[in-house]
C-alpha cells in the first residue's frame, strides 16, 4: 500500500515557433520565446539565492518576495527580519548585530566574543549554526553535549565549549550521570581521589 506521493511543480520556458506573415527579413516563420504554465499560478521565480528582492523590506521565501518579519516574530534564518533587526535565538530583535550571542554564524570566526561557540541549535534551526555562549562554572554540561563538532562546508570547525576557558566538564555525584563545569584544578584533584 502506498502511503503518499510527493508532487513537484516546475516552470518550463519553451521556445515556440510562431507564424508571422511577412516580417522585415522576408521569413515566413520567426522564433519567439513564450512562457507556458505547467502548474496554475507558477510562472517564474521572483527571487532565489542569486536574485534578491527589489524591495528592501521583503525577503526571499520559497522563490517569492514576502514582507519582512517584525520585532519578536519567530525567524529561522538570516535576512528574514526587517531592517534594523537581527534574528536572535529564533526571534527578531532590534539593537543586536551579527556575531553576538544567539545570532547565526557560518564559522567560529563569525562570533565576536571568545566565549561564544558557533554550534548547531536544533530547536532554532537544525541546519544553521548560532553563536552560543560557553557555560559558566557549576552549569550542567552533560551527559548530552550540546556543543558537538559541526561540519560546515566540508571542514571541521575548531572545538569549542561546552565550558568556558579554564573550566572542564566533569561528572559529579554518585547516582546517575550528571556533569558540570568545574575549574580544571578542582576537576584534576577530584579525579585523583
C-alpha positions as CSV (number, residue, x, y, z in Angstrom):
1,X,0.0,0.0,0.0
2,X,1.4,3.4,-0.9
3,X,1.2,6.0,1.8
4,X,1.9,9.2,0.0
5,X,3.2,10.9,-3.1
6,X,5.4,13.9,-3.4
7,X,4.5,16.3,-6.2
8,X,6.9,18.8,-7.6
9,X,5.9,21.7,-9.7
10,X,8.3,23.1,-12.3
11,X,8.1,26.0,-14.6
12,X,9.2,25.4,-18.2
13,X,10.0,28.1,-20.7
14,X,9.5,26.7,-24.1
15,X,10.6,28.2,-27.4
16,X,7.6,28.1,-29.7
17,X,7.6,28.7,-33.4
18,X,5.0,31.4,-34.1
19,X,3.8,32.2,-37.6
20,X,4.1,35.7,-38.8
21,X,3.1,37.0,-42.1
22,X,5.9,38.8,-43.9
23,X,8.3,40.2,-41.4
24,X,11.2,42.5,-42.4
25,X,13.6,39.7,-43.0
26,X,11.3,38.1,-45.5
27,X,10.9,34.9,-43.3
28,X,7.5,33.4,-43.0
29,X,8.4,32.0,-39.6
30,X,10.0,33.7,-36.6
31,X,11.1,32.0,-33.4
32,X,9.9,33.8,-30.3
33,X,10.2,32.9,-26.7
34,X,7.0,32.5,-24.8
35,X,6.0,31.2,-21.3
36,X,3.9,28.1,-20.9
37,X,2.4,27.4,-17.5
38,X,2.8,23.8,-16.3
39,X,1.0,24.4,-13.0
40,X,-1.6,27.0,-12.3
41,X,-0.1,30.1,-10.6
42,X,3.5,29.2,-11.3
43,X,5.1,31.4,-13.9
44,X,8.6,32.4,-12.7
45,X,10.7,33.0,-9.6
46,X,10.6,36.4,-8.1
47,X,13.8,35.7,-6.2
48,X,16.4,33.0,-5.5
49,X,19.9,32.6,-4.0
50,X,21.4,34.8,-6.8
51,X,18.5,37.2,-7.3
52,X,17.4,39.2,-4.2
53,X,14.1,41.0,-3.7
54,X,14.0,44.6,-5.2
55,X,12.0,45.9,-2.2
56,X,14.4,46.2,0.9
57,X,11.6,45.4,3.4
58,X,11.0,42.0,1.8
59,X,12.9,38.8,1.9
60,X,13.0,35.7,-0.4
61,X,10.9,32.8,0.9
62,X,10.4,29.8,-1.5
63,X,11.2,31.9,-4.6
64,X,8.6,34.6,-3.6
65,X,9.3,38.0,-2.1
66,X,7.4,38.3,1.2
67,X,7.2,41.0,3.9
68,X,10.0,41.1,6.4
69,X,9.3,39.9,10.0
70,X,8.6,42.5,12.7
71,X,10.2,42.5,16.2
72,X,9.6,39.4,18.4
73,X,8.3,37.3,15.5
74,X,9.8,33.8,15.1
75,X,12.6,33.6,12.5
76,X,14.7,30.7,11.3
77,X,17.5,32.3,9.2
78,X,19.3,35.5,8.3
79,X,17.6,38.1,6.2
80,X,14.0,37.5,7.4
81,X,13.8,40.3,10.0
82,X,13.1,43.9,9.0
83,X,16.0,46.3,8.6
84,X,17.5,47.3,11.9
85,X,16.5,43.9,13.4
86,X,18.5,40.7,13.7
87,X,17.3,37.1,14.2
88,X,18.5,36.3,17.8
89,X,17.7,32.9,19.4
90,X,14.9,32.4,16.8
91,X,13.2,35.8,17.3
92,X,13.6,39.2,15.5
93,X,15.2,41.7,17.9
94,X,16.3,45.3,17.5
95,X,19.6,46.7,18.8
96,X,21.5,43.5,18.1
97,X,24.2,42.9,15.5
98,X,25.6,39.7,13.8
99,X,28.3,37.9,15.8
100,X,26.6,38.4,19.2
101,X,25.1,35.6,21.3
102,X,22.2,34.0,19.6
103,X,22.8,35.2,16.1
104,X,23.5,33.0,13.1
105,X,27.1,32.1,12.1
106,X,28.9,30.1,9.4
107,X,32.1,29.6,11.3
108,X,33.7,30.2,14.7
109,X,35.3,33.4,13.5
110,X,31.8,34.9,12.9
111,X,31.2,35.0,16.7
112,X,32.6,38.3,18.2
113,X,33.3,37.1,21.8
114,X,35.9,34.4,22.6
115,X,33.4,32.7,24.9
116,X,30.9,32.2,22.1
117,X,30.9,28.9,20.1
118,X,29.4,28.5,16.6
119,X,27.3,25.4,17.1
120,X,24.0,23.9,15.9
121,X,20.9,24.5,17.9
122,X,18.3,22.2,16.5
123,X,15.4,24.0,18.4
124,X,16.1,27.1,16.3
125,X,17.3,25.7,13.0
126,X,18.8,22.2,12.6
127,X,20.7,23.3,9.5
128,X,22.2,26.6,10.5
129,X,24.6,27.3,13.4
130,X,24.3,30.1,16.0
131,X,26.8,31.9,18.3
132,X,26.2,30.2,21.6
133,X,27.8,31.2,24.9
134,X,30.1,28.7,26.6
135,X,28.9,27.5,30.1
136,X,30.0,29.1,33.4
137,X,31.2,27.2,36.5
138,X,28.7,24.8,38.0
139,X,26.4,24.8,35.0
140,X,25.3,21.4,33.6
141,X,27.3,20.4,30.6
142,X,26.3,16.7,30.2
143,X,25.6,13.9,29.8
144,X,24.3,15.3,26.5
145,X,26.9,17.6,24.8
146,X,25.1,20.4,23.0
147,X,28.5,21.7,21.7
148,X,29.2,18.8,19.4
149,X,31.5,19.0,16.4
150,X,30.0,20.8,13.4
151,X,31.0,20.2,9.8
152,X,30.4,23.3,7.8
153,X,31.3,23.4,4.1
154,X,33.3,20.1,4.3
155,X,35.6,21.4,7.1
156,X,35.6,20.7,10.8
157,X,35.2,23.8,12.9
158,X,37.7,24.1,15.9
159,X,36.5,22.5,19.1
160,X,34.6,24.9,21.3
161,X,32.8,24.6,24.6
162,X,30.9,23.3,26.3
163,X,32.6,25.1,29.3
164,X,34.4,28.5,29.3
165,X,38.2,28.6,29.2
166,X,39.8,27.3,32.4
167,X,36.8,25.0,33.1
168,X,36.3,21.4,32.2
169,X,33.1,19.2,32.0
170,X,33.4,16.7,34.9
171,X,31.0,14.0,36.1
172,X,29.8,14.6,39.7
173,X,27.5,12.7,42.1
174,X,27.1,9.1,42.8
175,X,23.7,8.2,41.3
176,X,23.2,8.6,37.6
177,X,25.2,10.7,35.1
178,X,25.4,14.4,35.8
179,X,28.2,16.6,34.5
180,X,29.0,20.2,35.5
181,X,31.7,22.7,34.5
182,X,34.4,22.8,37.2
183,X,37.8,24.6,37.3
184,X,40.5,22.4,35.7
185,X,42.5,22.2,39.0
186,X,39.4,21.1,41.0
187,X,38.5,18.6,38.4
188,X,42.0,17.1,38.4
189,X,42.0,16.9,42.2
190,X,38.6,15.2,42.2
191,X,39.8,12.7,39.7
192,X,42.9,11.9,41.8
193,X,40.9,11.0,44.9
